[in-house]
Amino acid sequence: MTKAPDSSRRSEHSRRAILDSALALVGEVGYNKLTIEAIAARAGVGKQTIYRWWPSKAAVLLDASLALSGEAWTDTGWSGFPDTGDLAADLKAVLRATVDEFADPRYEAPARALTAAGATDPELGARFTEQLLEPQLALYEARLRSARQAGQLAEDVDVRLVVEMLLGPLTYRWLLRLAPLSHAYTDALVDSVLGGVGGGSGDGGAGGGVAKVTVR
C-alpha cells in the first residue's frame, strides 16, 4: 500500500523555502524591489501559497527574521543570556555577537528593511517590536535584574533605561552608518554605561571602586 504524502511536511518545506527566499532576495535587490512574485519564484511555489500564510512581503520578511534570530541563538550555543557572575563580561559577549550579526549580510539587509518598513507601517512596526525586539530586550533586563539582586547594581536602578543606554548608541551608529562597529566599541560602551551605574566588577568590568548611582 502506497503511503500518503505528508502534507504537513510538505507545507513546512514550502514555508522554509519562502522564508529563505525572502532573506536572500532582500539582500540582493533591496526591500523596495522585493516582491511576492519574486519570492514565490525563488521558493518554487505559487504566490497564492504565500498569500495564504502572509498578507504582505513585510510580514514574510518579519517571520523570516524571527526564524533567523532563533537560529543565531542556536548557533552561539546560548539558550538564554549568559550569566557567568561577571555582568560586564556577559554584556560584552552579547554585544560583540550583535556587532558580528550586524556585519553579516544575512542579518543586516532584512533588519534594515524591517526597520524602515516599520517606521511607515504602524501595524508592522508594532509586530516587529512585540515579536522581535521586546523578547531580546527582556533577556537584557533579566540579566540586569540578576546583577541587581547580586548587589552589582543599585537596588533602584532602572534596568530598562540601562538596556537603552547600551543598545541605543549601538543601533544609532549602525542605522546611520556613522562609524564602523567593532568589539572595541561595544566593550567601551559597556564600560562607560556600567561605570555610570556602578556596575563594574572583575577583569571584564568597568573598574572597581565606582560609586553606585541611581538611574531614574
C-alpha positions in Angstrom: 0.0 0.0 0.0 1.4 3.4 -1.0 1.9 5.8 1.9 0.0 9.1 1.5 2.2 12.2 1.2 2.8 14.0 4.5 1.1 17.4 3.8 2.4 19.0 7.0 6.0 18.1 6.0 5.4 19.5 2.5 3.9 22.7 4.0 6.8 23.2 6.3 9.3 22.6 3.4 7.4 25.3 1.4 7.3 27.7 4.3 11.0 27.3 4.9 11.8 27.8 1.2 9.7 31.0 1.2 11.4 32.5 4.3 14.9 31.6 2.9 14.0 33.1 -0.4 12.8 36.4 1.2 16.0 36.7 3.1 18.1 36.0 0.1 16.2 38.4 -2.2 16.1 41.4 0.1 19.9 41.2 0.3 20.2 41.0 -3.5 17.6 43.6 -4.6 16.7 45.6 -1.5 13.3 45.9 0.1 11.7 48.3 -2.4 12.3 45.9 -5.3 11.3 42.8 -3.3 8.0 41.4 -4.5 5.8 38.5 -3.5 6.1 37.2 -7.1 9.9 37.1 -6.9 9.8 35.3 -3.5 7.4 32.7 -4.9 9.5 32.2 -8.0 12.7 31.7 -5.9 10.9 29.4 -3.5 9.3 27.3 -6.2 5.7 28.0 -5.0 2.7 29.8 -6.3 2.2 33.4 -5.0 -1.2 32.3 -3.6 0.6 29.9 -1.3 2.4 32.9 0.2 -0.8 35.0 0.5 -2.4 32.1 2.2 0.1 32.5 5.1 1.1 36.1 5.0 -0.7 39.4 4.0 2.4 41.2 2.6 6.1 41.0 1.8 6.9 42.8 5.1 5.1 40.1 7.0 7.1 37.4 5.2 10.3 39.2 6.0 9.4 39.6 9.6 8.8 35.9 10.1 12.0 35.2 8.2 13.9 37.4 10.5 12.3 35.8 13.6 13.4 32.4 12.3 16.9 33.7 11.6 17.2 35.3 15.0 16.3 31.9 16.6 19.0 30.2 14.5 21.5 32.8 15.6 21.0 32.0 19.3 21.2 28.3 18.5 24.5 28.8 16.6 26.0 30.5 19.6 25.0 27.7 21.8 23.1 30.0 24.2 19.7 29.0 25.4 19.4 32.4 27.1 21.5 35.4 28.1 24.8 34.3 29.6 25.2 34.7 33.4 28.7 33.9 34.5 28.5 36.2 37.5 30.5 38.9 35.7 28.0 41.3 34.3 30.4 43.3 32.2 31.8 40.2 30.6 28.4 38.9 29.8 27.2 42.1 28.3 30.4 42.4 26.2 29.9 38.9 24.9 26.4 39.5 23.8 27.1 43.0 22.3 30.1 41.6 20.4 27.9 38.9 19.0 25.4 41.6 18.0 28.1 43.5 16.1 29.1 40.3 14.3 25.4 39.8 13.4 25.1 43.4 12.1 28.1 42.8 9.9 26.6 39.6 8.4 24.7 40.4 5.2 22.1 37.7 6.0 21.1 39.7 9.1 21.8 43.3 8.0 19.6 43.5 4.9 16.4 42.2 6.5 17.0 44.2 9.7 17.4 47.4 7.8 14.4 46.7 5.6 12.2 45.9 8.6 13.3 49.0 10.5 12.5 51.2 7.5 9.2 49.5 6.8 8.1 49.5 10.4 8.7 53.3 10.6 5.9 53.9 8.0 3.7 50.9 8.7 2.4 51.2 12.3 1.0 47.6 12.4 4.2 46.1 11.1 6.2 48.3 13.5 4.1 47.0 16.4 4.6 43.4 15.4 8.4 44.0 14.8 8.7 45.4 18.3 6.5 42.9 20.0 7.8 39.7 18.4 11.4 40.5 17.6 12.7 43.4 19.7 10.9 43.0 23.1 11.9 39.4 23.6 15.6 40.4 23.0 15.3 43.4 25.4 13.7 41.2 28.0 16.9 39.0 28.0 19.0 42.0 28.8 16.6 43.1 31.5 16.5 39.7 33.2 20.4 39.7 33.3 20.5 43.2 34.8 17.9 42.2 37.4 20.1 39.2 38.3 23.0 41.6 38.7 20.9 43.9 40.8 19.9 41.1 43.1 23.6 40.1 43.5 24.4 43.7 44.6 26.3 44.6 41.4 23.8 47.4 40.6 22.0 49.9 42.8 18.7 48.4 44.2 16.6 51.1 42.5 18.4 51.2 39.1 16.1 51.4 36.1 17.1 48.3 34.2 15.1 49.2 31.1 17.0 52.5 30.9 20.3 50.8 31.3 19.4 48.5 28.4 18.5 51.5 26.2 21.8 53.2 27.2 23.6 50.1 26.0 21.7 49.4 22.8 20.7 53.0 21.8 24.2 54.2 20.7 25.0 50.9 19.1 21.8 50.9 17.0 22.2 54.6 16.2 25.7 54.1 14.9 24.6 51.1 12.8 21.5 52.6 11.3 23.0 55.9 10.3 26.4 54.3 9.4 28.2 57.0 11.4 31.2 54.8 12.1 32.3 51.2 11.9 31.1 48.9 14.6 33.8 46.9 16.4 34.3 44.8 19.5 36.4 47.6 21.0 33.5 50.0 20.6 31.0 47.7 22.3 33.5 46.9 25.1 34.0 50.7 25.7 30.2 51.2 25.6 29.7 48.6 28.3 32.4 50.0 30.5 31.0 53.5 30.1 27.4 52.6 30.9 28.3 50.3 33.8 30.7 52.9 35.1 27.8 55.3 35.3 25.5 52.9 37.2 28.2 51.4 39.4 28.2 48.0 37.7 31.9 47.3 37.2 33.3 44.1 38.5 36.0 41.6 37.7 38.6 41.8 34.9 35.9 42.5 32.3 34.1 45.1 34.3 34.1 48.9 34.2 36.6 49.2 37.1 36.3 48.7 40.8 35.5 51.3 43.3 33.0 53.2 41.1 30.3 54.7 43.3 26.8 53.3 42.7 24.5 55.9 41.3 20.7 55.6 40.9 19.3 55.9 37.4 15.8 57.2 37.4 
